[in-house]
Amino acid sequence: MANNTGQTLLALLTGAAIGAGIGILYAPEKGSKTRKNISKSAEKAQKQLAKQLKETTATLSSKASAARLSFEEKLDDTISSASYKADDVLKALEEKLEELRKQNSKLQKK
C-alpha cells in the first residue's frame, strides 16, 4: 500500500513538472501570464498532494489500528491457551505427587 502511494505521488509530481515545462516551452502567451499559469498549476498539484497525503495517512492509521487490535486478540488467545495448559500440567503434577506420597506411605508402613 505504501509503495503504491509513493509511486502515485511520484507520478503526480513528475506529471506536474513535465506539464509545467511543456507549458513554458509552448506558451503562446506573455511571460507574466505563463508564470501565473505555472503558479496555479503548482498550487493545484500541491493541493492534490496534500489531499493524497491526508488520505494515505488516514488509511495507514486505520490499518495500524486494525492490526493492533488483531495482535491484541491473538495475544489474549495465546495467553488464555497457555494458562489452560499450565493448569493441566499442574493438575497432572499434583496427581503424580499424591500418587508418590501414597506409595511412600505404604513403603514406610512396611
C-alpha positions as CSV (number, residue, x, y, z in Angstrom):
1,M,0.0,0.0,0.0
2,A,2.7,2.5,1.0
3,N,4.7,1.6,-2.1
4,N,1.8,2.2,-4.4
5,T,1.1,5.5,-2.7
6,G,4.7,6.6,-3.1
7,Q,4.6,5.7,-6.7
8,T,1.4,7.6,-7.2
9,L,2.8,10.7,-5.5
10,L,5.9,10.5,-7.6
11,A,3.9,10.1,-10.8
12,L,1.8,13.1,-9.8
13,L,4.8,15.3,-9.2
14,T,6.6,14.1,-12.3
15,G,3.5,14.8,-14.4
16,A,3.1,18.3,-12.9
17,A,6.8,19.1,-13.6
18,I,6.6,17.8,-17.2
19,G,3.4,19.7,-17.8
20,A,4.8,22.9,-16.5
21,G,7.9,22.5,-18.6
22,I,6.0,21.8,-21.8
23,G,3.7,24.7,-20.9
24,I,6.7,27.1,-20.7
25,L,8.2,25.8,-24.0
26,Y,5.0,26.1,-26.0
27,A,3.3,29.1,-24.3
28,P,1.9,31.5,-26.8
29,E,1.2,34.0,-24.0
30,K,3.3,36.6,-22.3
31,G,5.8,35.5,-19.7
32,S,3.8,37.1,-16.8
33,K,0.7,35.1,-17.9
34,T,2.7,31.9,-18.3
35,R,4.3,32.4,-14.8
36,K,0.8,32.9,-13.4
37,N,-0.5,29.7,-15.1
38,I,2.6,27.8,-13.8
39,S,1.9,29.1,-10.3
40,K,-1.7,28.0,-10.5
41,S,-0.7,24.6,-11.7
42,A,1.9,24.3,-8.9
43,E,-0.8,25.2,-6.3
44,K,-3.2,22.7,-7.8
45,A,-0.5,20.0,-7.6
46,Q,0.3,21.0,-4.1
47,K,-3.4,20.7,-3.1
48,Q,-3.7,17.3,-4.7
49,L,-0.5,16.1,-3.0
50,A,-1.8,17.3,0.4
51,K,-5.1,15.6,-0.2
52,Q,-3.4,12.3,-1.2
53,L,-1.1,12.6,1.9
54,K,-4.1,13.1,4.1
55,E,-5.9,10.1,2.6
56,T,-2.8,7.9,2.9
57,T,-2.3,8.9,6.5
58,A,-5.9,8.1,7.4
59,T,-5.7,4.7,5.6
60,L,-2.4,3.8,7.3
61,S,-3.7,4.9,10.6
62,S,-6.8,2.7,10.3
63,K,-4.8,-0.3,9.1
64,A,-2.4,0.1,12.0
65,S,-5.3,0.3,14.5
66,A,-6.8,-2.8,13.0
67,A,-3.5,-4.7,13.1
68,R,-3.0,-3.7,16.7
69,L,-6.5,-5.0,17.7
70,S,-5.8,-8.2,15.8
71,F,-2.5,-8.6,17.6
72,E,-4.1,-8.0,21.0
73,E,-6.8,-10.6,20.3
74,K,-4.3,-13.2,19.2
75,L,-2.1,-12.4,22.3
76,D,-5.1,-12.8,24.6
77,D,-6.0,-16.1,23.0
78,T,-2.4,-17.3,23.3
79,I,-2.2,-16.3,26.9
80,S,-5.5,-18.0,27.7
81,S,-4.4,-21.2,25.9
82,A,-1.1,-21.2,27.8
83,S,-2.9,-20.6,31.1
84,Y,-5.2,-23.7,30.5
85,K,-2.2,-25.8,29.5
86,A,-0.3,-24.7,32.6
87,D,-3.3,-25.6,34.7
88,D,-3.4,-29.1,33.1
89,V,0.3,-29.6,33.8
90,L,-0.1,-28.5,37.4
91,K,-3.0,-30.8,37.9
92,A,-1.1,-33.8,36.4
93,L,1.9,-33.0,38.6
94,E,-0.3,-32.7,41.7
95,E,-1.9,-36.1,40.9
96,K,1.5,-37.7,40.4
97,L,2.7,-36.2,43.7
98,E,-0.3,-37.5,45.5
99,E,0.4,-40.9,44.0
100,L,4.0,-40.8,45.1
101,R,3.0,-39.8,48.6
102,K,0.7,-42.8,48.8
103,Q,3.5,-45.1,47.6
104,N,5.9,-43.6,50.1
105,S,3.3,-44.0,52.9
106,K,2.9,-47.7,52.0
107,L,6.7,-48.2,52.0
108,Q,7.1,-46.6,55.3
109,K,4.4,-48.8,56.9
110,K,6.2,-51.9,55.9
